[in-house]
Every structure is written in C-alpha cells, then in structure tokens.
C-alpha cells in the first residue's frame, strides 16, 4: 500500500490525524527531501507530542529528477508488500510537487494506494481572495527565464478564468512589474507565507500594489491570483448576414453549405 500524505505548508497544527497515523505506521517513507521530512517528524514528536519512531523506518529521496526510478519491478513488490508513504516538502503531493508518476504507476499495476486530503496553498489563497467566481485555472510557476514568460503571462492575463500562480521571493517583484506593464488596472490578490507567522495578503489594482511594495518585505513563498477578463458574447451570424457579405458567390456558397448542411452546388445556383 502506498499512501500519499500531505504535510503542513507552515503551521504544524494543520496536519491531520490521518496523516499522523499514516506516517507512524509507514515502514518506508518516500520523501521529496529526506532531511526536511525527518525534521518534520522530529517537530511532530516534540511540539505535538505524537510519537513517531524514525529509527525503525527507511527513508528514500524521491524528487522530480528521479521519480521514474521508483516505477520499476523492484518497487512494485515493495509497494504491494510494505506499508509505504510518500510526502513532499510541504502541502499536497502531485500539486506543483512530485507524486503523479507514482500515482499512475499504482493505477497501472493495481497497487493499493490512497491520497489523504490536507493543507494546500492554492485553495487556501483562493478562499482568502474574495473573488466571487467559481471557475479558476491553476498554472503553478511561470518559466524562470524572462524570455519564456511573456507569452504565457499574456494569455493568462486575458483569460476568462481566475488564474492562480505560485512565485518565489526572488521573482515576485519581476512578476508584478510584468503584470503592470500589460495592464496597470488589473485587479490581483496575493499572499505570502500562508499559515505562517508572517502571513500577509494584498488585494487591489496592480499599479496600487506596486506602490505598497516599495516598503514590503518580499521574503517568503507567494500565491498570486489574477482577476478574470469579462467574456463578451456577440450575436451569432445568420444566413442573411452571410448573403449580405461582399464575397464571391462561390465563397458564400461554401460557408452557407457548412451552416445549413445543403450542397455547395445547390446553394450556389440559388445565389
């Protein structure tokens, strides 16, 4: 059995009893970073007074560069015979973190698996944003290089959905300046260090937020939500509209044939 276990994104008390018991019972723990996971388990022992014996467990590092390695026949037997858990450094596995390849491996090889719900930055930020729109698109991180960011950001800025992005402290100012260059009136919501001591959020037009950021400590992980663009619906073209267009009869006939299902020849003769 392989259990995918969410971990706190900041506040240790956000971990669930199911997650604690899954980590306690696991014989093998697959970790995005073994050092981070061992530190988490030590904090659980100390702060939450929940005993987890780390000495009796095996820890293996599973990250985005080696996840494929754990889809071999060797681990197929391990996952079927042992009680295993997978944890990323913070938050939900498979959401901007490794894990999806392992889930797919379990499905294809009939390995029992479960995913425990838990702390998640994108949903927490969405609920905090006050944007009253149920449809949103989670994009994650934009490309790091400036030349690769322009095109996807332009598309996201003009989306009919709320857009949820993650950004690092090193690039948050760059992102805000890029958004401002495309549309200074764009309304956005952003929050840093969710669930932690220095959690802080902002909402408003990007031009106003940039003014505030002159005195803001940008250290910490950020979630940024872009407001949607209102969908403008025009009127549908009618057959009469097509007939009135200044096009050659043959072109009109082709268009009308697609609209009506009639033959091009029949429509052409009528025109």
C-alpha positions, 0 to 999 in steps of 0.5 A, a space after each residue: 500500500 502506498 499512501 500519499 500524505 500531505 504535510 503542513 505548508 507552515 503551521 504544524 497544527 494543520 496536519 491531520 490525524 490521518 496523516 499522523 497515523 499514516 506516517 507512524 505506521 509507514 515502514 518506508 517513507 518516500 520523501 521529496 527531501 529526506 532531511 526536511 521530512 525527518 525534521 518534520 517528524 522530529 517537530 511532530 514528536 516534540 511540539 505535538 507530542 505524537 510519537 513517531 519512531 524514525 529509527 525503525 523506518 527507511 527513508 528514500 529521496 524521491 524528487 522530480 529528477 528521479 521519480 521514474 526510478 521508483 516505477 520499476 519491478 523492484 518497487 512494485 513488490 515493495 509497494 504491494 508488500 510494505 506499508 509505504 508513504 510518500 510526502 513532499 516538502 510541504 502541502 499536497 503531493 502531485 500539486 506543483 510537487 512530485 507524486 503523479 508518476 507514482 500515482 499512475 504507476 499504482 493505477 497501472 499495476 493495481 497497487 493499493 494506494 490512497 491520497 489523504 486530503 490536507 493543507 494546500 496553498 492554492 485553495 487556501 489563497 483562493 478562499 482568502 481572495 474574495 473573488 466571487 467566481 467559481 471557475 479558476 485555472 491553476 498554472 503553478 510557476 511561470 518559466 524562470 527565464 524572462 524570455 519564456 514568460 511573456 507569452 504565457 503571462 499574456 494569455 493568462 492575463 486575458 483569460 476568462 478564468 481566475 488564474 492562480 500562480 505560485 512565485 518565489 521571493 526572488 521573482 515576485 517583484 519581476 512578476 508584478 512589474 510584468 503584470 503592470 506593464 500589460 495592464 496597470 488596472 488589473 485587479 490581483 490578490 496575493 499572499 505570502 507565507 500562508 499559515 505562517 507567522 508572517 502571513 500577509 495578503 494584498 488585494 487591489 489594482 496592480 499599479 496600487 500594489 506596486 506602490 505598497 511594495 516599495 516598503 514590503 518585505 518580499 521574503 517568503 513563498 507567494 500565491 498570486 491570483 489574477 482577476 478574470 477578463 469579462 467574456 463578451 458574447 456577440 450575436 451569432 451570424 445568420 444566413 442573411 448576414 452571410 448573403 449580405 457579405 461582399 464575397 464571391 458567390 462561390 465563397 458564400 456558397 461554401 460557408 452557407 453549405 457548412 451552416 445549413 448542411 445543403 450542397 455547395 452546388 445547390 446553394 450556389 445556383 440559388 445565389 
